[in-house]
Amino acid sequence: MSGPGLVVVPAVVRETVRLAAQGVPGVVRVGWSGGPLRRWLAGPALAVRLDGARTTVRIAIVARPGGSLQSLTDLVRTAVAAALERQLGLVPGEITISVDGVGA
């Protein structure tokens, strides 16, 4: 994504999304659960696609036990969309969140 005096590369978008998701209470980490083979087979836990200013995000998280997963994913979606808009000036598109595990 680029604009007047600004070029945002996908790595910056991914890191912004990761930090926004990890900042939500109830998220243990961004990533897949399980061992290294499982993580390798599943592919990247965070992917972004930039189409002009519109950004599509796919993210996997591990949740803290005891909370509502629906509420958690709603909070993560809101945090990611806000970070994309506020910090990078991007238009959030589809934001897909997978809860891949519950643990501490």
N, C-alpha and C positions, 0 to 999 in steps of 0.2 A: 504494500500500500504506500502510496506517496502523495504528497500534496505540496503546497507552497512551502518550501524550505524543510520538509519533513519526509523521511523515508523510513518506514517501519518494516523490518524484516520478520519473517515468520518465527524465528527464534525468540524475538522480543515479545511477540504475541503469545507464544507458548508459555514463556516465563511469567508474563502478566496473568494469564489464565491460571497457571499453577498456583501462584501466590494468592490470587483471589480465592480460589477454592480452598486452599489450606488455611486461610484466615477465617473460615466459617467454623464456629464451634460445632463439634460433632464429627468433623472430618479428621480421621487419624492420619491419612496420607493420600496423596494422589498416586495411583498406581494399581497394579493388579495384586491380588492376594496369591498365596501359594509360593512354590519354589521357583528357582531360576528357569527350569524347563517350561513350566506353566507360563511364566512371564514372556519367555521367548516365543512360544507358540501363539500367544494372544496378540503379539505385536505391540506397538506403542500404546501406552495408557493415555496419551494426550496427543491429539492431532488437531490441527487447524487448517482451514482452507480460506484463502483470501480471494475474493472476487470483487475487485475494486475496493470500495470501502466496506462492503458487506463481508462478514466473517462467520464461518461455520465452525463449530467446535464439537469435538467428541472427546469425552474425558471419563476415566474410570477412577473411582475413589474407594477407599476402605473407610467404613463408618465406625464410630464409637458405639458400643452396645447400649441398648436401653432407650433409644430415641426413635421417633417416627422417621422412617426412611423417606416417605413422601414429603414431609416437611423439610427434611435435610436437603433433598434434591431441589426443592423449590428455592431454598436459601442459597444453595450453590449456584443455581441458574441465575438468580437475581444478582449475586455478587459478581459473577463472571461478566454478565451483560453490563453492569455498571462500570466495571473496570475497563472493559473494551471501549465504552463510550467516553468515560471521564478521562482516562489516562492516555488513550491512544487515538481518540476521535474516530473510532470505527463503529459501524452499524452492526449490532449483533444480529446474526441470522439464526439458524437452527442451532440450539445448544443441547446436545445429547449427553446425558449423565448416566453412567452405569455404576451401580453399587456392586462391587465385586467381592466384598467380604465385610465382615463385622469382626472387629478385634481391637485390642489395645496396643 
